């Protein structure tokens, strides 16, 4: 994990969703067209 640990490699975040829209985020993932990470924010 050398590159990830020291910040040389960063994850690609495609989209961030609020927790209230978690079902929509899962549907987006299920569609299979994501490029990168899908993040659900819990506030």
Buried (B, 14 or more C-beta within 10 A) or exposed (E): EEEEEEEEEEEEEBEEBEEEEEEEBEEBEEEEEBEEEBEBEEE
